[in-house]
Structure formats: C-alpha cells, structure tokens
Amino acid sequence: MRRLPLAAVRVLELGAARAGAYCARLLGDAGAEVIRVEPVARRDGPDERHLSLHLNRNKLGCALDLFHPHSRDLLLRVAARSSVVIEGLSGSEKERLALTYEAFQAARRDIIVASVGGPEGEPTISVADVTTGTAAAAAVCAALLHHRRAGSGLSIDISARETARTRPPSPDLHSKDRFLLEPVSLPDGRIEEMAGLPWRFSETPAHVRLPAPRPGEHNRYVFGDLLGLSSEEMAELEREGVIGRHEA
C-alpha cells in the first residue's frame, strides 16, 4: 500500500475552534499523523459527539488539562516532536498559557504554527468553518514546502472573518483593514484593487504577484522555454490551430 502524501508529517492540534479542527482533519485525511489534545473532563452531548465523529476522523487523541501547572511542559514536549501545530485557542487562553509562536519555536526551531480562528457564535460547523479550515490547510501545505526548501518554520495567521472578506463577491471587500485589498497593475496600465490572501506568513509574505493572464500571453514561456519548441515550430502550431495566438 502506498504512503499518503503527508505520511511523514506529525500535527499537534489544540483548541476548540472548529475551523482549526477541520484544517487538521484535512491534513489527517492526506496522511499526516494528527494528535488532537482534548480537555480531561469533556462531556459532549449527542450533537457534539456526532460532529466530533466527522471532524476528528483520521486523528489520534489525548486528554490534557491545559491549565494544570505541568501540562504546558508536556504540550511543548509533544510540539518538539511535531512538524506542525494547529491551534484554535482564544486570545485569553493563549495569553494565560503563554503559548506564542516563540514558545513553540523554542521547543522546535523549525516548527510551523497555524493560528486558525473560526466564526463566533455558531452552534455547529458552518460554511465559514469549512472555508477557513480549507484555506488554512492550503497554507500549511505551502509552509511545509517552504520548510523542505529552506529548513525553517513559519507562523501562519488566518481567521474566518478575513477569509470571508477576501471573496471577490464579498460586501466587506472594500474594507481597508490589514491586507485585504492589494493594488494590482493590469497589462493595459490600469490599477485594479483585488482581494488579498486570507493568510499571513511570518517569514515569507505572500501577495498578488501577477494579474490574470490574457489568452496565450505566456505561450513563449510554456512552449518555448519549458518545452524547447522553436519560434518556427510554435508559428506552425498556431497556423494549425493547435495552440492559440497571443494578441498583444
């Protein structure tokens, strides 16, 4: 049986945010070993148990009282043996536990920490949880590729509020908060404000690098530079209708 794509990755998940749990589930579905930390005295009702069945598949579980004096040391020891931490703690919990990116980095220099905030006040998992969790999983995978290339970790910050605001139909898109709008130069010289990315990387800021391409705009790069076709060969393929002609 072939190994799944993330089989070499261990993920530590903690906190109650459903978006974070969904993110960790996606990573587990792709083969990561996900260790979920749950409260010692947790008592779920039928609805919560049903939701847990779906959110926490493909995970391992351990019970830990995060506010016990000895728990933080145990948690950081597990983090030291993990590639990724997915945390959905509230601001007050993080402050009380002092579980900052720097604290995790002290446990493991190259660790990736994704802080995933879901929508507030929702009784069950929502579309926003799924959207945010999916975006967070994509960001974690990008951070893992960065780690493989550079050997260093990253801090990722993503929330449901900002993920929703970066949708092109979003009514909040024109908010100037944080990084939500980016000016992008178009080929005709116009500047278009576009939705920024819904996550932040601590070491490698991501942004809109290119406008949408015009049809055939990069034919020369794809067919010439990558495939090694000559100008004459590309011209012949254009005449035969195999490839489209780029109209400047």
Buried (B, 14 or more C-beta within 10 A) or exposed (E): EEEBEBEEBBBBBBBEBBBBBBBBBBBBBBBBBBBBBBEEEEEEEEEBEEBBEEBBEBBEEBEBEBEEEEBBEBBBEBBBEBBBBBBBBEEEBBEEBEBBBEBBBEBBEEBBBBBBBBBEEEEEBBEBBBBBBBBBBBBBBBBBEBBEEEEBBBBBBBBBBBBBBBEEEBEEBEEEEEBBBEEBEEEEEEEEEBBBBBBBBBEEEEEBEEBEEEEBBBBBEBBBEEEEBEEEBBEEBBEEEEBEEBEE
